[in-house]
Each structure stands twice: as structure tokens, then as C-alpha cells.
Amino acid sequence: MFDDWNARANFDKQHIWHPYTSLNHPTPVFPVASASGVRLRLADGRELIDGMSSWWAAIHGYNHPVLNAAIEEQLKSMSHVMFGGLTHQPAIDLAQTLINITYDDLQHVFFADSGSVSVEVAIKMAIQYWASQGQHQKQRLLTIKNGYHGDTFGAMAVCDPDNGMHHLFNDVLAKHLFAKSPNCGKQQAYDADAIDNFERLLKGNLNSIAAVILEPLVQGAGGMRFYSTAYLKKVRELCDEYNVLLILDEIATGFGRTGSLFAYEQANIAPDILCVGKALTGGYLSLSATLCSRKVANGIGSGQHPTLMHGPTFMANPLACAVANASLSLLLNSPWQQRINNIEKQLQQELAPCHTLSAVKDVRVKGGIGAIELHKPVDIHWMQPRFVELGVWVRPFSTLVYVMPPYIIEPADLSKVTSAMFQVVSEING
Ligand SMILES: *Cc1c(COP(=O)(O)O)cnc(C)c1O
């Protein structure tokens, strides 16, 4: 159809939306021809070292022989069948693994096709749980500011009310409750003020609250904010004390990224409902899961409304489940903890000099996540091509220049990524 990349790029610019972009003011996009290991190969032949894992997902790197083989093998028997009235081994195996690696009481699994949808399902579970006990007034959620839970309407309604999309969709979004977000960054200590605020909202609205939802320890797309295990522990205690469900969204943090398989382990707590996605398939296909406890499943199943009202067309897609099984097996049989520790140490060491740069407000590292927070929002039109010139793929947003590389990245490659971050941030003027 097109004989050169300029024509294709031009078509893209005029006709295709990219995430959070305007067709009238497009930001630069770079055509990728292939990807392998931690390298993206652009159509013009340049190679970029990947610092993003394609939004936390490609933890084993790209074009992995084991993951490729899993999909090819599954393709020979079936790529998809409906999940209504049918079942299959890839889904059963995956559910079994998820149940095995999460908290003991999480015994029931709903497969969905994206992180946002798994959050929708979690919200439905919580509301239906209470409705089944005759408590139809418990339909609201309590969350913390600076959160991100996805782009669909249910999920959007619990995203940060200021930097999320609330102003635009205000009249069609459910009205939930937002507590002050806990301290972040250098002040990682227990934040009594934030807990007070949380407890007051919980206590004052108990009749209408079905569940608390939050991202444990790391608020990702809402600002790459890290908070203390003490805060999370206290939230769990308060949920127990006031008898509301706790939904943990581990779509970004799940599968090792923060140094434990799931972030909640670090606080020694467990959720009633858990959302996972992103790295679940090693970044190969879109798949997510919502797990819940026996209490939640029995509560829904034994009540007045025993049917969980959700069922996506591509629920538990066999190709996606097969590659998720292969990805989890790769992960669990790898020294992932050691790798994350090494990445953490190296990020700490190599990003520390960024503290001296005038554009920098804070530098934070947790597990396989390194974030530089700037005083002002980045100019993506300048910064994105600059990173590409330096041979790395780093995708900044808002005031954040951050990385979360594939777990398999070699120290020399990670050094190239961190030195490009230092270089680019040092070039910001004013
Ligand atoms: C990415 C993300 C989502 C949304 O997942 P999608 O697959 O993009 O729908 C939800 N919650 C968190 C914490 C995320 O990081």
C-alpha cells in the first residue's frame, strides 16, 4: 500500500489515535520493525534499549523463544473458544497457578481482557457482595488521591480526581470518596495525618461504602508515588474494623516488580479482591484476572443475586492463557528476586547524581522502578526524540522521567538507559 515509511508515518499521523494524543497536535511516534530481548529495532534500523517493558508488561524481554513456543503450540489446538459453557486446560492451569502464588484465601478467579476491565469486575464483585446480603446502599468506593485504575468509566471514577479525567466526564462518573494520599518519596514514614483522613471518610460514610480500592505501595500512572507498608497495613486494619472489602489493584505492581511477587506481601496483609494484568502474559497478549476470597465468592453466590454479572467475549482466551502460563513458569523458575534487587541497587546508584540537576525535584527507586520527578511537566515533543537519539526507549509523562526495564536487562544496558536519563534531564533549561 505504501512504498516508504514517510508515507506510512504520515498516514498514522492523520488517521490513528495513540494513547492520550490529539490528532490535531500529534506527538512524535517511532515505527518499530521488530523487538528482541531488551532491544526495539526501529524501521530505519536504529536500535533502542528498552526502559519501559512496554508499560510494565514485557518483563522477560521481547521475542522470547519460550513464550513464542507456548503460543505456537497452543495455536495448533485452538486459538479461541467462548468461555460461556466451555472450558479448557490453559485457563484451568492459569487459575491454579494464580491461586497458588497469591494469598491462600484468594481461591476464585475471573479472567478478563484488560486491566481496566478487571477493575470493573472487582467493583462489581464488591457491590454485588453487599447487594447479596441485602445491603443495596453500599455502592460507593473509598480510594486515595493520585491513584490510577484504568480508562473505562468504572475504573476512571476511582482515578485521581484532579489529574485524572474527572472534569471532562464529571456528570457520567460515579461519585466516590477520595482520601488524602499518603506521603511519598523521602518521607516514607508512617503518615498519621493521611490515615486520620482515611479513617474519618470511612467512618463517616460507612453506610454507603462497599470497598476500599488502591494500588499497594506504588501509585503508578497517577504519579509514580511510593508509600509505606505501615500505611497499607493500617488500611487493612481499618477495613477489618469497619467491615468493608479491600480491593488491591496490582496490575502494575504484580509479578515481582516491587521486589516481592505481590506488593501486599511486604505489608504482610492480603486483599479480599485482587486485580492483576500487565505482566501476566509477559507482555504478549492482553489478559487480566480478578481474584477474590472465599468470603466474597460465597457472599455473592449464596445471596439474592448469585450470578456475577460480567462475561467478556474473549474471556480466558486460550492463546493469552497459554502464554501467561509460560510467562509465569519462566518467572517463577528464574532468579527474579535477585534480578530485581540488582536493578534496584543499580538504579539507586546511577540515578542518584540526578539530585544535583536543577530541573529535578525528587529521585525515587523501588524494586525495578526508577523515577525522576521534575519541577515542571516535560516537553515530550523535544524529550522523546532526544531519548531516541541517545539509543534508549524511555517514555516520560507529566513531570516524570521514569523506567521499569525488563527483568532480564544486563547491567551495561541499564547503564546506558540511566546515563541517557541523566543526560536528557541535564539538558532541560529553565
Ligand atoms: C495499567 C493499569 C490499569 C489499566 O490496565 P489496562 O490494561 O491498561 O486497561 C489499571 N490499574 C493499574 C494500577 C494500572 O497500572
The ligand as an SDF file (V2000), in Angstrom:
LIG
                    3D

 15 15  0  0  0  0  0  0  0  0999 V2000
   -2.3460   -0.0920   33.5920 C   0  0  0  0  0  0  0  0  0  0  0  0
   -3.1590   -0.1180   34.8080 C   0  0  0  0  0  0  0  0  0  0  0  0
   -4.5430   -0.3550   34.7660 C   0  0  0  0  0  0  0  0  0  0  0  0
   -5.3020   -0.4950   33.4640 C   0  0  0  0  0  0  0  0  0  0  0  0
   -4.9040   -1.5910   32.7200 O   0  0  0  0  0  0  0  0  0  0  0  0
   -5.2350   -1.6370   31.1380 P   0  0  0  0  0  0  0  0  0  0  0  0
   -4.7580   -2.9900   30.7180 O   0  0  0  0  0  0  0  0  0  0  0  0
   -4.4860   -0.5140   30.5180 O   0  0  0  0  0  0  0  0  0  0  0  0
   -6.7110   -1.4720   30.9990 O   0  0  0  0  0  0  0  0  0  0  0  0
   -5.2310   -0.4090   35.9610 C   0  0  0  0  0  0  0  0  0  0  0  0
   -4.5970   -0.2520   37.1470 N   0  0  0  0  0  0  0  0  0  0  0  0
   -3.2720   -0.0350   37.2200 C   0  0  0  0  0  0  0  0  0  0  0  0
   -2.6280    0.1010   38.5610 C   0  0  0  0  0  0  0  0  0  0  0  0
   -2.5100    0.0500   36.0620 C   0  0  0  0  0  0  0  0  0  0  0  0
   -1.2040    0.3050   36.1500 O   0  0  0  0  0  0  0  0  0  0  0  0
  1  2  1  0
  2  3  1  0
  2 14  2  0
  3  4  1  0
  3 10  2  0
  4  5  1  0
  5  6  1  0
  6  7  2  0
  6  8  1  0
  6  9  1  0
 10 11  1  0
 11 12  2  0
 12 13  1  0
 12 14  1  0
 14 15  1  0
M  END
$$$$
